[in-house]
């Protein structure tokens, strides 16, 4: 998320991301092993059966960006003007953007090279909401 906008504190935006994951799983060979949607960013462990995970993530970010902007503009949102301003300013910083930029361009991908390292990353992802004091513990 650009400028760490606290977008996903609202379920309507969080659901856009989760629905996009579902679509990519069903139609694009996206395999999602673990994820967490925090208030201002997303962590996931995933792969693509097509071998093009980067392209799948790009498509998810492109689709969700459009849906998020449309939703900000059409549903009641007390932060509408501020969020659109932030996303517009972020877009102006890059030539390849048009009106708004919701996601950062980088993905911070990490190759999971062993079972232990994979377990460590999944543990980190699942404990992220606990560390952020969003939940007390994991069930």
C-alpha positions as CSV (number, residue, x, y, z in Angstrom):
1,X,0.0,0.0,0.0
2,X,1.4,3.4,-0.9
3,X,2.2,5.6,2.1
4,X,0.9,2.9,4.4
5,X,-2.7,4.1,4.0
6,X,-4.9,2.3,6.6
7,X,-7.2,1.1,3.9
8,X,-8.0,-2.4,5.0
9,X,-9.4,-1.3,8.4
10,X,-12.6,-1.3,6.4
11,X,-14.0,-4.7,5.4
12,X,-15.2,-3.5,2.0
13,X,-11.7,-3.0,0.8
14,X,-10.3,-6.1,2.5
15,X,-13.0,-8.2,0.8
16,X,-11.9,-6.9,-2.6
17,X,-8.5,-8.3,-2.0
18,X,-9.8,-11.6,-0.7
19,X,-12.3,-12.0,-3.6
20,X,-9.4,-11.3,-6.0
21,X,-7.4,-14.1,-4.4
22,X,-10.3,-16.4,-4.8
23,X,-10.7,-15.5,-8.5
24,X,-6.9,-16.0,-9.1
25,X,-7.1,-19.4,-7.4
26,X,-10.0,-20.6,-9.5
27,X,-9.0,-19.1,-12.9
28,X,-5.2,-18.3,-12.9
29,X,-3.4,-21.1,-11.2
30,X,-2.7,-19.1,-8.1
31,X,-1.9,-21.2,-5.1
32,X,-2.2,-19.4,-1.8
33,X,-0.7,-21.2,1.2
34,X,-0.8,-18.5,3.9
35,X,-1.8,-14.9,4.0
36,X,-2.8,-12.0,6.3
37,X,-4.5,-8.7,5.3
38,X,-3.3,-6.1,7.8
39,X,-4.7,-2.6,8.0
40,X,-2.2,-1.2,5.5
41,X,-0.5,-4.1,3.8
42,X,-0.8,-7.8,2.8
43,X,1.6,-10.7,3.4
44,X,1.3,-14.0,1.6
45,X,3.0,-17.2,0.7
46,X,2.0,-18.2,-2.7
47,X,3.0,-19.7,-6.0
48,X,1.7,-20.0,-9.5
49,X,1.1,-23.3,-11.3
50,X,1.7,-21.3,-14.6
51,X,5.2,-20.3,-13.4
52,X,4.4,-16.7,-13.6
53,X,3.7,-15.6,-10.0
54,X,4.9,-12.1,-10.7
55,X,2.4,-11.7,-13.5
56,X,-0.4,-13.0,-11.3
57,X,0.5,-10.6,-8.5
58,X,0.6,-7.8,-11.0
59,X,-2.9,-8.7,-12.3
60,X,-4.3,-8.9,-8.7
61,X,-2.8,-5.5,-7.9
62,X,-4.1,-4.0,-11.1
63,X,-7.6,-5.4,-10.6
64,X,-7.9,-4.6,-6.9
65,X,-6.6,-1.0,-7.5
66,X,-9.4,-0.3,-9.9
67,X,-12.0,-1.9,-7.6
68,X,-10.7,-0.1,-4.6
69,X,-10.7,3.3,-6.3
70,X,-14.2,2.7,-7.7
71,X,-15.4,1.7,-4.2
72,X,-13.8,4.8,-2.5
73,X,-15.6,6.9,-5.1
74,X,-19.1,5.3,-4.8
75,X,-19.6,4.1,-1.2
76,X,-19.8,6.3,1.9
77,X,-16.3,7.0,3.0
78,X,-15.3,9.7,5.5
79,X,-11.7,9.6,4.3
80,X,-12.5,9.7,0.5
81,X,-10.9,13.1,-0.4
82,X,-7.8,12.3,1.7
83,X,-7.3,8.8,0.2
84,X,-7.9,9.9,-3.3
85,X,-5.4,12.7,-2.8
86,X,-2.8,10.3,-1.5
87,X,-3.3,7.8,-4.3
88,X,-3.3,10.6,-6.9
89,X,-0.1,12.1,-5.5
90,X,1.6,8.6,-5.6
91,X,0.6,8.1,-9.2
92,X,2.1,11.5,-10.2
93,X,5.5,10.2,-9.0
94,X,5.7,7.5,-11.7
95,X,5.4,7.8,-15.4
96,X,3.6,4.4,-15.8
97,X,0.6,5.4,-13.6
98,X,-2.4,7.3,-14.8
99,X,-4.7,8.7,-12.2
100,X,-4.2,6.7,-9.0
101,X,-1.6,4.3,-7.5
102,X,-2.9,2.2,-4.6
103,X,-0.1,-0.5,-4.4
104,X,3.6,0.1,-4.3
105,X,5.4,-1.2,-7.4
106,X,7.6,-3.6,-5.5
107,X,6.5,-6.9,-4.1
108,X,9.3,-7.8,-1.7
109,X,9.3,-11.4,-2.9
110,X,11.4,-13.9,-1.0
111,X,12.4,-17.3,-2.3
112,X,11.4,-20.0,0.2
113,X,14.4,-22.3,-0.1
114,X,13.7,-24.8,2.7
115,X,10.8,-26.2,4.8
116,X,12.2,-24.5,8.0
117,X,12.4,-21.1,6.2
118,X,8.9,-21.6,4.8
119,X,7.6,-22.4,8.3
120,X,9.4,-19.3,9.7
121,X,7.7,-17.0,7.1
122,X,4.3,-18.6,7.6
123,X,4.7,-18.2,11.4
124,X,5.7,-14.5,10.8
125,X,2.6,-13.9,8.6
126,X,0.2,-15.6,11.0
127,X,1.6,-13.8,14.1
128,X,1.6,-10.3,12.4
129,X,-1.9,-9.4,13.7
130,X,-0.9,-10.5,17.2
131,X,2.2,-8.3,17.1
132,X,0.1,-5.4,15.8
133,X,-2.3,-6.0,18.7
134,X,-5.2,-6.6,16.4
135,X,-5.9,-10.0,18.0
136,X,-4.8,-11.5,21.3
137,X,-3.8,-14.9,20.0
138,X,-4.1,-17.4,17.2
139,X,-6.6,-20.2,17.5
